[in-house]
Amino acid sequence: MIFTFHDKDNLQAIIDRYKATTPEYDFVAKEDGFGHTFWVITDDADISAITEAFSEIPAMYIADGHHRSAAAALVGAEKAEQNPNHTGEEEYNYFMAVCFPASHLHILDYNRVVKDLNGLTDEEFLAKIGENFVVEEKGTEIYKPNKLHNFSLYLSGKWYSLTAKPSTYDDNNPIGVLDVTISSNLILRDILDIQDLRTSKRIDFVGGIRGLGELKRRVDSGEMKVALALHPVSMDQLLNISDTGNIMPPKTTWFEPKLRSGLVIHSLSDDE
């Protein structure tokens, strides 16, 4: 699980100090080519300072792994119910997560590929998109969205820039202003009749780490008919959605790298 929090200078000072020392582990995983650097903090004074700093943080935000976090919390609750001598201090009351200051995280785009145009021709599809977006043909070179409310569409060997018209979103609505909401409602739902991103078999999702070339490949192969690339959500948007009591829409954010499983293990048993 990846958690994040608003930056704190005193925590950053400790992080910077340890980063200047030799790490416990420092390796590049062969499977994906990502590097992992890991320091172990054993100094009691530093541990106390870190504990105190985190006690002053009003909220932690789940950036990645909310389903796993909920499952881990459920396991803890079940074990507590099974333990007649439960105190709240047992190891099963805790689960592992890595916590990054918000400024250390960068959200990647999370893009869409769709198998068909819901019975429309290319021309009909683009005409319907033009009702809510300014459509500009960009040719055969890959076009990447350059700002919020700008989208990239790949169809029949050509790239298009789609810019949402101001009337299609509300800057004061933290969910409605998201590009994932705009595209899901105005393109995927209203034009392509994809009503549920979680269950539809006509749509798939491509993490930004794969690049827009992967979108082109899947369309050119004939597997998919059209691809839609989104400008990534900002960390400020993610934190604002949580602070206003809202929930991020599905298939919105993509984080890389994924931490290596098994590098650190937390035992739920107190005697291990």
Phi and psi in degrees as GROMACS dihedral restraints (atoms count N, CA, C in turn):
[ dihedral_restraints ]
;  ai    aj    ak    al  type     phi  dphi    fc
    3     4     5     6     1  -113.8    20    10
    4     5     6     7     1   119.6    20    10
    6     7     8     9     1  -108.1    20    10
    7     8     9    10     1   156.3    20    10
    9    10    11    12     1  -137.9    20    10
   10    11    12    13     1   165.6    20    10
   12    13    14    15     1  -156.5    20    10
   13    14    15    16     1   160.4    20    10
   15    16    17    18     1   -64.3    20    10
   16    17    18    19     1   136.9    20    10
   18    19    20    21     1   -54.9    20    10
   19    20    21    22     1   143.0    20    10
   21    22    23    24     1  -129.6    20    10
   22    23    24    25     1   127.3    20    10
   24    25    26    27     1   -61.4    20    10
   25    26    27    28     1   -39.3    20    10
   27    28    29    30     1   -67.9    20    10
   28    29    30    31     1   -33.7    20    10
   30    31    32    33     1   -70.7    20    10
   31    32    33    34     1   -40.1    20    10
   33    34    35    36     1   -63.2    20    10
   34    35    36    37     1   -35.2    20    10
   36    37    38    39     1   -63.2    20    10
   37    38    39    40     1   -40.0    20    10
   39    40    41    42     1   -68.4    20    10
   40    41    42    43     1   -43.0    20    10
   42    43    44    45     1   -58.3    20    10
   43    44    45    46     1   -46.9    20    10
   45    46    47    48     1   -63.4    20    10
   46    47    48    49     1   -36.7    20    10
   48    49    50    51     1   -66.6    20    10
   49    50    51    52     1   -42.2    20    10
   51    52    53    54     1   -73.1    20    10
   52    53    54    55     1   -31.6    20    10
   54    55    56    57     1   -63.7    20    10
   55    56    57    58     1   -21.0    20    10
   57    58    59    60     1   -83.9    20    10
   58    59    60    61     1    -1.8    20    10
   60    61    62    63     1  -105.9    20    10
   61    62    63    64     1   173.9    20    10
   63    64    65    66     1   -74.8    20    10
   64    65    66    67     1   126.4    20    10
   66    67    68    69     1   -74.6    20    10
   67    68    69    70     1   160.5    20    10
   69    70    71    72     1   -71.6    20    10
   70    71    72    73     1   -40.7    20    10
   72    73    74    75     1  -133.0    20    10
   73    74    75    76     1   141.7    20    10
   75    76    77    78     1  -154.6    20    10
   76    77    78    79     1   103.1    20    10
   78    79    80    81     1  -151.6    20    10
   79    80    81    82     1   162.2    20    10
   81    82    83    84     1  -111.3    20    10
   82    83    84    85     1   123.6    20    10
   84    85    86    87     1   -71.5    20    10
   85    86    87    88     1   131.0    20    10
   87    88    89    90     1   -66.1    20    10
   88    89    90    91     1   -31.3    20    10
   90    91    92    93     1   -66.8    20    10
   91    92    93    94     1   -38.3    20    10
   93    94    95    96     1  -129.7    20    10
   94    95    96    97     1    -4.6    20    10
   96    97    98    99     1    78.5    20    10
   97    98    99   100     1     9.3    20    10
   99   100   101   102     1   -88.2    20    10
  100   101   102   103     1   140.4    20    10
  102   103   104   105     1   -87.9    20    10
  103   104   105   106     1   146.8    20    10
  105   106   107   108     1  -132.3    20    10
  106   107   108   109     1   125.1    20    10
  108   109   110   111     1  -124.2    20    10
  109   110   111   112     1   129.5    20    10
  111   112   113   114     1  -135.8    20    10
  112   113   114   115     1   125.4    20    10
  114   115   116   117     1  -110.9    20    10
  115   116   117   118     1   146.1    20    10
  117   118   119   120     1  -109.4    20    10
  118   119   120   121     1   127.9    20    10
  120   121   122   123     1  -104.0    20    10
  121   122   123   124     1   118.1    20    10
  123   124   125   126     1  -117.9    20    10
  124   125   126   127     1   -11.6    20    10
  126   127   128   129     1   -68.5    20    10
  127   128   129   130     1   124.4    20    10
  129   130   131   132     1   -61.0    20    10
  130   131   132   133     1   -38.5    20    10
  132   133   134   135     1   -65.1    20    10
  133   134   135   136     1   -41.5    20    10
  135   136   137   138     1   -68.2    20    10
  136   137   138   139     1   -39.6    20    10
  138   139   140   141     1   -61.8    20    10
  139   140   141   142     1   -41.9    20    10
  141   142   143   144     1   -65.2    20    10
  142   143   144   145     1   -40.6    20    10
  144   145   146   147     1   -64.7    20    10
  145   146   147   148     1   -40.9    20    10
  147   148   149   150     1   -66.4    20    10
  148   149   150   151     1   -44.2    20    10
  150   151   152   153     1   -60.0    20    10
  151   152   153   154     1   -43.7    20    10
  153   154   155   156     1   -65.7    20    10
  154   155   156   157     1   -40.8    20    10
  156   157   158   159     1   -62.5    20    10
  157   158   159   160     1   -42.7    20    10
  159   160   161   162     1   -69.8    20    10
  160   161   162   163     1   -28.7    20    10
  162   163   164   165     1   -66.9    20    10
  163   164   165   166     1   -19.7    20    10
  165   166   167   168     1   -90.2    20    10
  166   167   168   169     1    -7.4    20    10
  168   169   170   171     1   -83.9    20    10
  169   170   171   172     1   119.9    20    10
  171   172   173   174     1   -69.6    20    10
  172   173   174   175     1   -27.0    20    10
  174   175   176   177     1  -155.8    20    10
  175   176   177   178     1   145.6    20    10
  177   178   179   180     1  -108.9    20    10
  178   179   180   181     1   146.6    20    10
  180   181   182   183     1  -114.6    20    10
  181   182   183   184     1   131.3    20    10
  183   184   185   186     1   -81.6    20    10
  184   185   186   187     1   108.2    20    10
  186   187   188   189     1   -84.8    20    10
  187   188   189   190     1   -33.4    20    10
  189   190   191   192     1  -153.2    20    10
  190   191   192   193     1   131.0    20    10
  192   193   194   195     1   102.6    20    10
  193   194   195   196     1    32.4    20    10
  195   196   197   198     1   -67.9    20    10
  196   197   198   199     1   -33.0    20    10
  198   199   200   201     1   -68.1    20    10
  199   200   201   202     1   -41.4    20    10
  201   202   203   204     1   -67.1    20    10
  202   203   204   205     1   -36.8    20    10
  204   205   206   207     1   -62.9    20    10
  205   206   207   208     1   -43.5    20    10
  207   208   209   210     1   -64.8    20    10
  208   209   210   211     1   -39.1    20    10
  210   211   212   213     1   -65.9    20    10
  211   212   213   214     1   -41.2    20    10
  213   214   215   216     1   -64.9    20    10
  214   215   216   217     1   -40.0    20    10
  216   217   218   219     1   -65.1    20    10
  217   218   219   220     1   -37.1    20    10
  219   220   221   222     1   -65.8    20    10
  220   221   222   223     1   -40.9    20    10
  222   223   224   225     1   -60.5    20    10
  223   224   225   226     1   -43.9    20    10
  225   226   227   228     1   -61.0    20    10
  226   227   228   229     1   -41.6    20    10
  228   229   230   231     1   -66.2    20    10
  229   230   231   232     1   -38.2    20    10
  231   232   233   234     1   -66.4    20    10
  232   233   234   235     1   -42.1    20    10
  234   235   236   237     1   -67.3    20    10
  235   236   237   238     1   -35.1    20    10
  237   238   239   240     1   -64.8    20    10
  238   239   240   241     1   -39.8    20    10
  240   241   242   243     1   -67.2    20    10
  241   242   243   244     1   -29.9    20    10
  243   244   245   246     1   -82.5    20    10
  244   245   246   247     1   -11.4    20    10
  246   247   248   249     1  -104.0    20    10
  247   248   249   250     1   107.7    20    10
  249   250   251   252     1   -67.2    20    10
  250   251   252   253     1   -17.0    20    10
  252   253   254   255     1  -107.3    20    10
  253   254   255   256     1    25.9    20    10
  255   256   257   258     1   -57.4    20    10
  256   257   258   259     1   133.2    20    10
  258   259   260   261     1  -117.8    20    10
  259   260   261   262     1   -19.8    20    10
  261   262   263   264     1    97.6    20    10
  262   263   264   265     1    -5.9    20    10
  264   265   266   267     1  -103.1    20    10
  265   266   267   268     1    -3.3    20    10
  267   268   269   270     1   -66.1    20    10
  268   269   270   271     1   156.1    20    10
  270   271   272   273     1   -62.2    20    10
  271   272   273   274     1   -28.3    20    10
  273   274   275   276     1   -70.0    20    10
  274   275   276   277     1    -8.6    20    10
  276   277   278   279     1   -78.6    20    10
  277   278   279   280     1    -5.4    20    10
  279   280   281   282     1  -125.7    20    10
  280   281   282   283     1   153.4    20    10
  282   283   284   285     1  -140.3    20    10
  283   284   285   286     1   159.2    20    10
  285   286   287   288     1   -80.6    20    10
  286   287   288   289     1   143.5    20    10
  288   289   290   291     1  -155.2    20    10
  289   290   291   292     1   151.7    20    10
  291   292   293   294     1  -101.8    20    10
  292   293   294   295     1   135.0    20    10
  294   295   296   297     1  -115.8    20    10
  295   296   297   298     1   124.5    20    10
  297   298   299   300     1  -117.3    20    10
  298   299   300   301     1   138.4    20    10
  300   301   302   303     1   -57.1    20    10
  301   302   303   304     1   147.3    20    10
  303   304   305   306     1   -56.6    20    10
  304   305   306   307     1   -35.4    20    10
  306   307   308   309     1   -70.4    20    10
  307   308   309   310     1   -13.3    20    10
  309   310   311   312     1   -88.3    20    10
  310   311   312   313     1    -9.3    20    10
  312   313   314   315     1  -106.6    20    10
  313   314   315   316     1   143.2    20    10
  315   316   317   318     1  -131.8    20    10
  316   317   318   319     1   121.0    20    10
  318   319   320   321     1   -81.9    20    10
  319   320   321   322     1   131.0    20    10
  321   322   323   324     1   -89.5    20    10
  322   323   324   325     1   159.5    20    10
  324   325   326   327     1   -68.4    20    10
  325   326   327   328     1   154.1    20    10
  327   328   329   330     1  -130.1    20    10
  328   329   330   331     1   106.6    20    10
  330   331   332   333     1  -103.8    20    10
  331   332   333   334     1   168.6    20    10
  333   334   335   336     1  -123.0    20    10
  334   335   336   337     1   144.6    20    10
  336   337   338   339     1  -130.6    20    10
  337   338   339   340     1   138.3    20    10
  339   340   341   342     1  -125.9    20    10
  340   341   342   343     1   142.8    20    10
  342   343   344   345     1   -77.6    20    10
  343   344   345   346     1   -24.6    20    10
  345   346   347   348     1  -153.3    20    10
  346   347   348   349     1   172.1    20    10
  348   349   350   351     1  -104.6    20    10
  349   350   351   352     1    22.6    20    10
  351   352   353   354     1    58.7    20    10
  352   353   354   355     1    39.1    20    10
  354   355   356   357     1    84.5    20    10
  355   356   357   358     1     1.2    20    10
  357   358   359   360     1   -90.9    20    10
  358   359   360   361     1   153.2    20    10
  360   361   362   363     1   -79.7    20    10
  361   362   363   364     1   167.6    20    10
  363   364   365   366     1   -55.7    20    10
  364   365   366   367     1   -45.4    20    10
  366   367   368   369     1   -64.8    20    10
  367   368   369   370     1   -42.2    20    10
  369   370   371   372     1   -66.1    20    10
  370   371   372   373     1   -41.1    20    10
  372   373   374   375     1   -61.6    20    10
  373   374   375   376     1   -49.0    20    10
  375   376   377   378     1   -64.7    20    10
  376   377   378   379     1   -35.3    20    10
  378   379   380   381     1   -65.2    20    10
  379   380   381   382     1   -41.2    20    10
  381   382   383   384     1   -66.7    20    10
  382   383   384   385     1   -39.6    20    10
  384   385   386   387     1   -61.0    20    10
  385   386   387   388     1   -37.5    20    10
  387   388   389   390     1   -63.2    20    10
  388   389   390   391     1   -13.3    20    10
  390   391   392   393     1   -69.5    20    10
  391   392   393   394     1   -29.4    20    10
  393   394   395   396     1  -121.5    20    10
  394   395   396   397     1    -5.8    20    10
  396   397   398   399     1  -133.8    20    10
  397   398   399   400     1   149.4    20    10
  399   400   401   402     1   -83.3    20    10
  400   401   402   403     1   117.5    20    10
  402   403   404   405     1  -103.6    20    10
  403   404   405   406     1   126.2    20    10
  405   406   407   408     1  -128.5    20    10
  406   407   408   409     1   125.0    20    10
  408   409   410   411     1   -74.3    20    10
  409   410   411   412     1   133.7    20    10
  411   412   413   414     1  -113.4    20    10
  412   413   414   415     1    -1.7    20    10
  414   415   416   417     1    90.0    20    10
  415   416   417   418     1  -155.7    20    10
  417   418   419   420     1   -93.3    20    10
  418   419   420   421     1   -13.5    20    10
  420   421   422   423     1   -77.7    20    10
  421   422   423   424     1   139.8    20    10
  423   424   425   426     1   -55.7    20    10
  424   425   426   427     1   130.2    20    10
  426   427   428   429     1  -113.3    20    10
  427   428   429   430     1   126.9    20    10
  429   430   431   432     1  -107.7    20    10
  430   431   432   433     1   132.5    20    10
  432   433   434   435     1   -53.6    20    10
  433   434   435   436     1   134.4    20    10
  435   436   437   438     1  -107.3    20    10
  436   437   438   439     1    -2.3    20    10
  438   439   440   441     1  -166.7    20    10
  439   440   441   442     1   170.6    20    10
  441   442   443   444     1   -60.6    20    10
  442   443   444   445     1   144.4    20    10
  444   445   446   447     1    71.2    20    10
  445   446   447   448     1     9.9    20    10
  447   448   449   450     1  -111.7    20    10
  448   449   450   451     1   132.7    20    10
  450   451   452   453     1  -124.4    20    10
  451   452   453   454     1   159.7    20    10
  453   454   455   456     1  -117.9    20    10
  454   455   456   457     1   129.8    20    10
  456   457   458   459     1  -120.3    20    10
  457   458   459   460     1   133.7    20    10
  459   460   461   462     1  -119.0    20    10
  460   461   462   463     1   122.3    20    10
  462   463   464   465     1  -149.2    20    10
  463   464   465   466     1   124.6    20    10
  465   466   467   468     1    51.1    20    10
  466   467   468   469     1    45.2    20    10
  468   469   470   471     1    82.4    20    10
  469   470   471   472     1     4.4    20    10
  471   472   473   474     1  -126.6    20    10
  472   473   474   475     1   147.1    20    10
  474   475   476   477     1  -101.2    20    10
  475   476   477   478     1   144.4    20    10
  477   478   479   480     1  -131.6    20    10
  478   479   480   481     1   145.6    20    10
  480   481   482   483     1   -96.4    20    10
  481   482   483   484     1   128.7    20    10
  483   484   485   486     1  -116.6    20    10
  484   485   486   487     1   123.2    20    10
  486   487   488   489     1  -117.4    20    10
  487   488   489   490     1   119.2    20    10
  489   490   491   492     1   -63.6    20    10
  490   491   492   493     1   132.8    20    10
  492   493   494   495     1   -70.5    20    10
  493   494   495   496     1   144.9    20    10
  495   496   497   498     1   -53.8    20    10
  496   497   498   499     1   -29.0    20    10
  498   499   500   501     1   -73.3    20    10
  499   500   501   502     1    -6.8    20    10
  501   502   503   504     1   -91.8    20    10
  502   503   504   505     1    -4.3    20    10
  504   505   506   507     1  -148.1    20    10
  505   506   507   508     1   161.7    20    10
  507   508   509   510     1  -121.5    20    10
  508   509   510   511     1   113.3    20    10
  510   511   512   513     1   -62.4    20    10
  511   512   513   514     1   -18.3    20    10
  513   514   515   516     1   -91.4    20    10
  514   515   516   517     1    -1.7    20    10
  516   517   518   519     1  -105.6    20    10
  517   518   519   520     1   108.6    20    10
  519   520   521   522     1   -61.2    20    10
  520   521   522   523     1   -26.3    20    10
  522   523   524   525     1   -90.4    20    10
  523   524   525   526     1   -45.3    20    10
  525   526   527   528     1   -64.4    20    10
  526   527   528   529     1   -24.1    20    10
  528   529   530   531     1   -82.1    20    10
  529   530   531   532     1   -12.2    20    10
  531   532   533   534     1   -68.5    20    10
  532   533   534   535     1   140.6    20    10
  534   535   536   537     1   -63.3    20    10
  535   536   537   538     1   -31.9    20    10
  537   538   539   540     1   -65.0    20    10
  538   539   540   541     1   -35.1    20    10
  540   541   542   543     1   -70.6    20    10
  541   542   543   544     1   -46.1    20    10
  543   544   545   546     1   -58.1    20    10
  544   545   546   547     1   -49.8    20    10
  546   547   548   549     1   -70.7    20    10
  547   548   549   550     1   -38.0    20    10
  549   550   551   552     1   -63.9    20    10
  550   551   552   553     1   -40.9    20    10
  552   553   554   555     1   -77.5    20    10
  553   554   555   556     1   -48.8    20    10
  555   556   557   558     1   -87.5    20    10
  556   557   558   559     1   -22.1    20    10
  558   559   560   561     1  -112.6    20    10
  559   560   561   562     1   -59.2    20    10
  561   562   563   564     1   -67.9    20    10
  562   563   564   565     1   -43.6    20    10
  564   565   566   567     1   -81.3    20    10
  565   566   567   568     1   -57.0    20    10
  567   568   569   570     1   -73.5    20    10
  568   569   570   571     1   -31.9    20    10
  570   571   572   573     1  -101.3    20    10
  571   572   573   574     1   -46.2    20    10
  573   574   575   576     1   -94.7    20    10
  574   575   576   577     1    -4.9    20    10
  576   577   578   579     1    60.0    20    10
  577   578   579   580     1    39.0    20    10
  579   580   581   582     1   -99.4    20    10
  580   581   582   583     1   102.7    20    10
  582   583   584   585     1   -88.1    20    10
  583   584   585   586     1   -27.5    20    10
  585   586   587   588     1  -135.5    20    10
  586   587   588   589     1   111.0    20    10
  588   589   590   591     1   -63.8    20    10
  589   590   591   592     1   -27.7    20    10
  591   592   593   594     1   -74.8    20    10
  592   593   594   595     1   -30.6    20    10
  594   595   596   597     1  -114.3    20    10
  595   596   597   598     1   -17.7    20    10
  597   598   599   600     1   -64.4    20    10
  598   599   600   601     1   134.5    20    10
  600   601   602   603     1   -88.2    20    10
  601   602   603   604     1    -2.6    20    10
  603   604   605   606     1   -91.8    20    10
  604   605   606   607     1    -4.3    20    10
  606   607   608   609     1  -129.9    20    10
  607   608   609   610     1   148.5    20    10
  609   610   611   612     1  -137.4    20    10
  610   611   612   613     1   168.6    20    10
  612   613   614   615     1  -129.3    20    10
  613   614   615   616     1   141.3    20    10
  615   616   617   618     1  -126.6    20    10
  616   617   618   619     1   117.5    20    10
  618   619   620   621     1   -64.9    20    10
  619   620   621   622     1   145.9    20    10
  621   622   623   624     1   -60.1    20    10
  622   623   624   625     1   -21.0    20    10
  624   625   626   627     1   -62.6    20    10
  625   626   627   628     1   -23.0    20    10
  627   628   629   630     1   -78.9    20    10
  628   629   630   631     1   -17.5    20    10
  630   631   632   633     1    81.3    20    10
  631   632   633   634     1   162.0    20    10
  633   634   635   636     1   -73.0    20    10
  634   635   636   637     1   -17.3    20    10
  636   637   638   639     1   -60.9    20    10
  637   638   639   640     1   -30.6    20    10
  639   640   641   642     1   -68.0    20    10
  640   641   642   643     1   -35.4    20    10
  642   643   644   645     1   -63.3    20    10
  643   644   645   646     1   -46.5    20    10
  645   646   647   648     1   -60.1    20    10
  646   647   648   649     1   -43.5    20    10
  648   649   650   651     1   -61.1    20    10
  649   650   651   652     1   -43.2    20    10
  651   652   653   654     1   -71.1    20    10
  652   653   654   655     1   -31.1    20    10
  654   655   656   657     1   -76.4    20    10
  655   656   657   658     1   -46.0    20    10
  657   658   659   660     1   -62.4    20    10
  658   659   660   661     1   -28.6    20    10
  660   661   662   663     1   -72.7    20    10
  661   662   663   664     1   -14.4    20    10
  663   664   665   666     1    91.0    20    10
  664   665   666   667     1    -7.1    20    10
  666   667   668   669     1   -64.9    20    10
  667   668   669   670     1   -39.9    20    10
  669   670   671   672     1  -123.1    20    10
  670   671   672   673     1   157.8    20    10
  672   673   674   675     1   -96.7    20    10
  673   674   675   676     1   -36.9    20    10
  675   676   677   678     1  -146.3    20    10
  676   677   678   679     1   149.3    20    10
  678   679   680   681     1  -125.2    20    10
  679   680   681   682     1   146.2    20    10
  681   682   683   684     1  -131.6    20    10
  682   683   684   685     1   121.2    20    10
  684   685   686   687     1  -106.8    20    10
  685   686   687   688     1   139.0    20    10
  687   688   689   690     1  -114.0    20    10
  688   689   690   691     1   149.6    20    10
  690   691   692   693     1   -70.2    20    10
  691   692   693   694     1   135.9    20    10
  693   694   695   696     1   -65.2    20    10
  694   695   696   697     1   149.9    20    10
  696   697   698   699     1   -65.7    20    10
  697   698   699   700     1   143.7    20    10
  699   700   701   702     1   -87.9    20    10
  700   701   702   703     1   158.3    20    10
  702   703   704   705     1   -61.8    20    10
  703   704   705   706     1   -36.5    20    10
  705   706   707   708     1   -61.0    20    10
  706   707   708   709     1   -40.8    20    10
  708   709   710   711     1   -64.0    20    10
  709   710   711   712     1   -44.1    20    10
  711   712   713   714     1   -60.3    20    10
  712   713   714   715     1   -46.9    20    10
  714   715   716   717     1   -67.1    20    10
  715   716   717   718     1   -37.5    20    10
  717   718   719   720     1   -65.8    20    10
  718   719   720   721     1   -38.6    20    10
  720   721   722   723     1   -62.1    20    10
  721   722   723   724     1   -43.0    20    10
  723   724   725   726     1   -67.5    20    10
  724   725   726   727     1   -43.7    20    10
  726   727   728   729     1   -63.8    20    10
  727   728   729   730     1   -27.2    20    10
  729   730   731   732     1   -92.3    20    10
  730   731   732   733     1     9.5    20    10
  732   733   734   735     1    79.0    20    10
  733   734   735   736     1    16.5    20    10
  735   736   737   738     1   -97.8    20    10
  736   737   738   739     1   171.6    20    10
  738   739   740   741     1  -121.2    20    10
  739   740   741   742     1   133.3    20    10
  741   742   743   744     1   -61.8    20    10
  742   743   744   745     1   133.8    20    10
  744   745   746   747     1   -60.8    20    10
  745   746   747   748     1   159.8    20    10
  747   748   749   750     1   -67.1    20    10
  748   749   750   751     1   151.1    20    10
  750   751   752   753     1    57.5    20    10
  751   752   753   754     1    49.3    20    10
  753   754   755   756     1  -107.0    20    10
  754   755   756   757     1   -41.0    20    10
  756   757   758   759     1  -121.1    20    10
  757   758   759   760     1   151.8    20    10
  759   760   761   762     1  -136.6    20    10
  760   761   762   763     1   124.1    20    10
  762   763   764   765     1  -112.7    20    10
  763   764   765   766     1   136.9    20    10
  765   766   767   768     1  -136.9    20    10
  766   767   768   769     1   151.5    20    10
  768   769   770   771     1   -82.5    20    10
  769   770   771   772     1   163.6    20    10
  771   772   773   774     1   -84.1    20    10
  772   773   774   775     1   134.8    20    10
  774   775   776   777     1   -69.2    20    10
  775   776   777   778     1   149.0    20    10
  777   778   779   780     1   -71.0    20    10
  778   779   780   781     1   124.1    20    10
  780   781   782   783     1   -65.4    20    10
  781   782   783   784     1   138.4    20    10
  783   784   785   786     1    88.2    20    10
  784   785   786   787     1    -7.2    20    10
  786   787   788   789     1   -62.8    20    10
  787   788   789   790     1   -39.5    20    10
  789   790   791   792     1  -130.5    20    10
  790   791   792   793     1   137.0    20    10
  792   793   794   795     1  -124.0    20    10
  793   794   795   796     1   136.2    20    10
  795   796   797   798     1  -111.0    20    10
  796   797   798   799     1   114.1    20    10
  798   799   800   801     1   -80.8    20    10
  799   800   801   802     1   136.0    20    10
  801   802   803   804     1   -81.9    20    10
  802   803   804   805     1    -8.7    20    10
  804   805   806   807     1   -94.5    20    10
  805   806   807   808     1   134.1    20    10
  807   808   809   810     1   -70.7    20    10
  808   809   810   811     1   -19.6    20    10
  810   811   812   813     1  -102.4    20    10
  811   812   813   814     1    15.7    20    10
